[in-house]
Amino acid sequence: MKLKLKNVFLAYFLVSIAGLLYALVQLGQPCDCLPPLRAAAEQLRQKDLRISQLQADLRRPPPAPAQPPEPEALPTIYVITPTYARLVQKAELVRLSQTLSLVPRLHWLLVEDAESPTPLVSGLLAASGLLFTHLAVLTPKAQRLREGEPGWVRPRGVEQRNKALDWLRGRGGAVGGEKDPPPPGTQGVVYFADDDNTYSRELFKEMRWTRGVSVWPVGLVGGLRFEGPQVQDGRVVGFHTAWEPNRPFPLDMAGFAVALPLLLAKPNAQFDATAPRGHLESSLLSHLVEPKDLEPRAANCTQVLVWHTRTEKPKMKQEEQLQRQGQGSDPAIEV
């Protein structure tokens, strides 16, 4: 047993001596390990450089977010609204004024169907916080709806819209608010917004940069889900409508806007109170543009951003009964 252990130890010793001698011999041989070392060093240098760049980026303040144009740089939107006295008048005007208050660089031209301004409308405008011009003109008796006539028999708001156009052209008539018309060279757009419609504020973004006459669909009008231009390759090629599709411009009043310079360049362009049913819009637009030159907005007229809504006429039977009993609502409380 002792002999065997001695032999194993001797063999292990001889092998170790041989390995040591081989290592000593190799130390004197030339080595080709320099290129790999250089490559590894270059990789480390590139990593250090990238880390330094990232650290510098972290220390650098973040870029300022893109800012929208300053309000002063935006063309002004002149919103023309005819209105008349009725039970829901204040409710309609409050709703509209609060929508308009969300729109920058807007001037509201509110025109009463009256001989002179009423306290209700004057007070509402003063409290609205909007830049406004208050106008008033009475619709001639011959043009007024008679008792029992449906609203479509005679065009409404003609005198009031034309009064606002006169003011824009420097012919005066303001009874409140801003009295001076826009100075020559003013960039703006004119929109006719009835007080009983519903408007998305996105609509005003769409119309603001109108160059001539811009157009879009109107919802819940003409007995259809919507009416509006049909667009192909970015141009208006027709109109989706049910009522007299061959009209020059089968558009709703809420479905177009006109560049202010174009209106001012056409001093005789106005609404015709004698226009046939459904032709009131055409009576103005025919003086301004050809159908082929209309500018489609709202994603090529595929988005509805305005609706032809109407507030239901309130039923006042109980009020009338209480009034006969001398117990009607306090007339001093404005509704």
C-alpha angles and dihedrals in degrees: 000000000000090000093053093051090049091053092049092050092048092051092049090050093050093049092050091049090051092050092049092050090050092051092050090051092051093052089071096051122097115261126218095194095107098090094054089048091051092049091051091049091051091051090052090049092051091049091050090050092050091049090052090051092050091049089051091050091052091052092048114092114248117260116264113258117254108273124217116241115282111261089245089061094055122092111250118251111219108203114198115201125178114203138178136194116274138128095271096042097104093044091052094047094047091053093048095045091053091052091049091049088067091061119084122223096018130148117197117211105194114186121192123210090229141097091247137006117285124226091237095059094037091053093046092052093048091052096043098082089222129127101250147167118210117212134172134194129158120233109240113255092242090060097047123106113256123227110286096011116132116245095248095062094081129023112251131209094025098128091043095052091046090050089057091049089052090053092050088052092055099258095128127217101142114148097183144008120017108013101183120080121229112288120248113284095029113152112221148121131238122221129182108220117179114213096240100054127096118236133193112217086228087070091068091053088054095052101039098090096045112152098187121343119340123197141193140164124284120212128226097013138124093019090296136104085248142345125211152120123305112226132202124178090351095306132102108250101166147338134260103223140125102207115078098325089191093069111123090247113011093192135130118241089249092053103077145041130200129216110246095228089055092052092048091049090056103053094174096053109112142127118285114225090200094055115128119256111294094012100092094099091046091053089066102033094050088069093051115039149000117248091242090059096055114125112230115217135174096064094317091316095304096117126071110216100160130048129201095228127163130199113238113252107253118244109232102183094121092046091051091049092051091047091055087054092048092247102103124141116288105273090206090070109086116224 
